């Protein structure tokens, strides 16, 4: 069965629009450079903001921007009382210190849960919101009605946006987690025993049908652009023949993540 993130996203946004009502919210996105995947996500955020009646601002800087200039702008935007929430769109160019930039986002405006303060609270289970991708994956898994406690789950990739926060959240749910990274041995064997596979690497065709067991749930949270089109980590044709549930790319985790981000914006300002 195909798990449609689009459908869940629309349900979430309809509910959210009613809750927001006449409340004035403003989201500012800081973008550095011209990453094509980032550009697609920013446009999606702009579109959803318009749908919800949320003011959207894009602060765009060239890839050559200095660390000092970027930090100055993050502080300035964060200090603006009209800004309800803010995002530093990742990835940043290599010459910039990403975590230093993220740590300047105030916890009360950190809708992405990427500052050290917000992320630490989330890891401890004391934060009132979830990272948007984790919230999206949680909603998709809920649709499968699979019990997470005691389930064997393979998380492919340990990035800050998908793998690491998802593994932490699953640990709080009582799941048995295998976190697969570059140096992990016997990757195929680990994946073949998993009840649920969640991949967020950004490498097309990474997870294939011969790697998974029949009836496994496969959540594809990987995104990359190949030949002008968005690709996931999963080889859909071969995996679909064996998986009980599979999220498509595009139309799976992505649109639901954006909806959950706006839900965070509302919850932080409620």
N, C-alpha and C positions, 0 to 999 in steps of 0.2 A: 504493500500500500504506500502511495506517495503521501508524505506528510507536507501539506501545503502551509508554508509560513505566511504566504499572502493572505490566505483566508483568516488565519488567527490574528494577523496584523490588523486587518480591517475590523474584526470584532473588538480588538483592544482599542483601536482609535475611535470607534463609534462610542464606546463606553467613556473613553477619556474626554472626548469633546463635550459630552454632557456634564462631566465633573468640572471641567475647566470653566464652562459657562462664560461669564463676562470677565473672568479674572485676566489681568494683563500679565503676560509672560513674555520674556525675551531670551532667545538663545543666540549666543555668539560663538562662531566657529573660527578658530585660528588655523590657517593653512599656510604651510611653507613649501614652495616649489610646486611642481605639476604632476604628482603621482597620479596615473590614470585611474587606479582603483579608488583612491581617495576622492578624486573628482566625481566619480559615480555616486559614492556614498553621500558626499556633500550635497549634490543635487537632489538626492532622495530626501535628505533632511530638510532642504529648502521647500520641497513640494509638500511634505507632511506638515511642516510649520504653517504653511499657507492654509492647508485643509483644516487645521485646528484653531486658526486665528492667533497663532503665536508669532511675534515679531522675530525675524531672522536677520542676523548680521553676519557677513563673512569678512574677516580681517585677513587679507591675503598678502603674504610677503614673498619676495624672491628667494630662491634657494641659497643665495649668497648672504642672507641676513646674518648679522653677528649674534652671538649668544646674548651679549649685553642688550642689544636692541630688542631682541625677542622677549627677554625677561622683563624689560621695561614695559613693553606693550601688554604682556600678560597681567602684570601688576595693575596697569592703568585700566584695563578692561574689567578685571576682577573688582576693582574699587568703585566701579560705576554702579550706583544703586539701581539703575534701570535694567541692568543685566541680571536676569534670574538664574541663568546657568551658562556654563561655557565649556568648550572642548578644544583641546589642542589635537588636531587631526594627525594621526600617525599613518605612516612613518615620517619622522623628521629626517632631513639630510644628515649623513654620517658625521659631519664635522660638528654637529650640535649635540650637547649633552641633554638627551631626552628627559631623563628623570629629574634633572634640575629644573627643567622647564615645567614639567607636570606638577612638581611639588609646590609651585607658586599658585596653583589653582586652589581657591578657598574650598574647604570641605562642604560648605553650604551651597556651593555652586558647581560641585564636581559631579556632573551627571554621568560621566563615564567611569567613575571610581578608579582613577589612575594615579592620583597623588599618593605618596607614601602613607599619609595619615588615613585617608579614606580606605586604601587597600588593606592596611593593617587591621582596621576595625572590621572590614568585611571578612578577612581571614579568621578573625576571632569570633565571628558570628554576631557582632554587636552593632553592625551598620543597618540602618532602616531600609536601605535599598540594595539591589544586586547590580553588579556590572551588567550593562544591557545585553551582551552576548550570552551571559550565564542565564539571565532572566528569560531570554528567548529559547535557549536550549531546555530550560526547566519546563516551559509551557509546551514545547514539542514532545518532551518525554512524558508529560502528563497525559497527552493525547493517546499515547500507546497503552496506557494503563499498566505498564510494566512496573513491578515493585523494585525500587532502587536499593532498599536495604538488603545487603547480602548479594546483590547482583555483581557479576564480574564485568568491569568496564575498562576498556582500553581507550585512553586519551592519547591521541597522536599529535605530538608537538607540545612544547611547554612555554609558548609565548604568553606575554602579559595580557593580550586581548582575548584569547580563547583558552588555550590549554591549561595554563597555570590556575586562573580563577575558576575554571570549570572543575578541575581536579579537587580544588579546595572545597568547593560547594558540595561536590559529590561525597567527599569525606564526611561532611556534616550530615549527609543523608544516610550514612552507614554502608555505602557501597565499598566493594573491594576494587581498588583502582590500580591499574598499571599505567604509569606515565611514560610514554615512549618518546625518547629524545634521540639526537644524532648518534650518540655512542651506545644506545641500547642494543643488546644482542638478542638474537632469536625473535626479532620483531614479528615475523609472520606467524610464529608459533603462539606468541602472546595474543595476537589479534584473532587467531583461529579459535581460541578458547573463550573469547569475550561474548557476553550476552548483548552488550551494547558497545558500539565503536563510535567515538566522536573524534573527528579529524579537523584540525585547524592550522595546517602547515602552509597552504598556498602553493601546492605542487600538483599539477594536473596528473590524474591517473595513478596517484600514490597508493590508493586502496583499491584492490581488484577483487573480483568475485571468488577467485580460488583462495583468497586469504581469510574469508569469513566463514563461519558455520551457518548452516541453514536455520533460518528463523531469527537471525541477529537483527537488532535495530541499528541502523547506520545514520548518524547525523553528520552531514557534510558542512562544516563551517569554514572550509578553506576557500579563499578567493584569489584569483589571479586573472590577468587578461592575456588571452592568447588569440592571435589573429583578429583582434578587435572585439572579441566576445568574452564574456565572463565565464570562467571555468572554476570548478570545485576540485577537491582532492580525490573524489571518488569516480571510478570508471563505471558510470551509471548502468550501462547495458549489462555488464557481467554481474554487478552487485545486485541489481534489481531482480535477477533470476533466483537469488538465494535469500535475500533479506526479507524480513516480515514488514519492516517500515524503512523508508528511505526519504531523506529530504533532497529536493532538487536544487541545482544551482544554475541560473538564478531562481528566486522564488521560494527559497527555503528559510534558512536562518537569517539571511540579510534583511529582508523587509520587516521581519518580526523584531530584530535587534533595534532597528530605527524606531519602531513603535514603543519598545520598552525604554529607549532613551528618553522619549518625550514623557513617558509615564514617570520616569525618575525626575524630570524637570518639574512636573506637577507635584510629586510627593515631597520634594525638597522645599517647595514654596507653599505647601498646604498650611 
